[in-house]
Amino acid sequence: EFDADVMENDMVKGAIRTIGTDFVSLRTPGVGAYLVMLGAITSVRAEPDTAPSIGDRVVQVGATLGAVLAELVVDHPTITVHTLAGDHVEGELRASGLDVVSLRTGAATTYVPLEAVSHCSIP
């Protein structure tokens, strides 16, 4: 497990599960998953007293964050999108494409450009 600082002065913790073309997925037991844009990571630290990872296999995929979110749309999960500007948008995932993700936030739909996303949290 490790801590990753992201651009908007937020920190996410977890074990790396997948590395995509523009993101890394982390799993934190009891918390959920994070999908973190590689360009938003400013530093990485191993957890104190963590043994070196030997033999663990990280899955590498050729998918982008937009493609992974598009696969999740069928379940309409509630996610939180964190932006590089420090905004947090929580809502039901409705659509994702090459350059934008849309969330149902109450009675409205909010659109977030993928280039503005630092990470997404999924319970």
N, C-alpha and C positions, 0 to 999 in steps of 0.2 A: 504494500500500500504506500501511497505517497500523497503529499499535498501539492496542489498546483495553484499558484496565484494567477489570476486572470486580470485583464486590463482594467476593469472597473473597480479595482481594489476589493475583489471578492476572492474567496478561497474555496476550492472544492477538494474533497478527499475521497480516495477510493483506490481500488485495484483496477489496473488497465485490463479491459476485456477485448477491445477491438481498436485497431488503428485503420482509419479510412484515408481517403486521399486528402481531405481537408479537416478532419476531426479525429478525436480519440474518445472512446467511450470508457467510462469508469463506473464501477459498481461498488456501492457502499451498503453492506448488510444492514437491514432495518431502516434504511433511508430511501434507497432507490438508485436510479442511474443518472449519470450526467453525460451529456454529449457536448464536448468542449472543442471549439474551433482551435486548430493548431496555432493560428496566427494571434490568438488572444492570450496564449500562455506566456507569462512573463518570467516565471521561475518554477522549478520543480524541486521538492525536498522529500527524501525518504522519511517515513515515520521514525521517531526515535526508537532505538532498540529493535529495529526490524532487521531480520536476517536477510542476507542477499537472496535474491530470487534465482533459484537454480532449477532448470528443467521446466519452468512454467512456459506455456506456449500462449502467445498473444496472437489472436486471429487478425490477419491483415486482409482487408477487403478493398476492392477498387471503387467502392461507393462513396458518394459525397454526403454531407450532412443533409442536404435537400432530398436526396434519394432515400436515405434512411427514414427521415420524417414522413416522406410520401408512403413508405411501406406501413408506417404506424397509423396512417389516417383511417384505415378500415375499422380500427377499434375506437376511434375518436377519444383518445385518452386526454385527461387534463394534464397539461404541461405548463411549465413556466419558462418563458423565453427571457433571457437576460441579455441586454444590449451592451455594446461597447461604451455607450454614453451613461450607463448605470441604471437605465430603466428596467423594470421587471413587468412583463405582461403575462398574466395567468389566464388560461382559458382552455376550451376544448379544441383540440387540434382538428381543423377542418380541411386544410389543403396545404400542399407544399410542392414547389416546383424548382426550377433551376435558380431562381433569384428571389423568391419571396415565400414566406410561410404565413398562413392565415389561421387565426384563432377566434373562436366564438367567445366573446366576453360579454356575458349578459345578453342583452337584446341586439348587440352590435357585433360586427366583425372587425377585428384589428389585423392589419397587414404589417408585417415586419420584413424589411429587406434582409436576406441572408447575409449580405456583406456587413450588416450592422449587428449581427448576433455574436456574442462572446460564448455563451453556452446555454443549453436547455437542461432543465431538471425534470425528471419523470419519476413520480412516486412509485 
